[in-house]
Amino acid sequence: MLAQPLQAKVGTGAFGNVGTPAAPLSLRSWNGPVSNDALSVDLSQVVNANDPLRTGTYSKTLTFTLSTTSP
């Protein structure tokens, strides 16, 4: 595990810390129906000069969920 959290953003939005299943990061919302809205997702991981690094593999599983609150 790295000292700084993994961050994500959509399009020109600001980076936010990737959350947990109990407190996920919301990347985008719409106020009404939308069709064909292509978005880019950018990820960033800060590694400072004095952060301890270990040999081996670093990984994080990301789950992207699209949900609705009304039919």
Buried (B, 14 or more C-beta within 10 A) or exposed (E): EBEEBBBBBBEEEEBBEBEEEEEEBEBEEEEEEEEEEEEEEEEEEEEEEEEEEEEEEEEEEEEEEEEEEEE
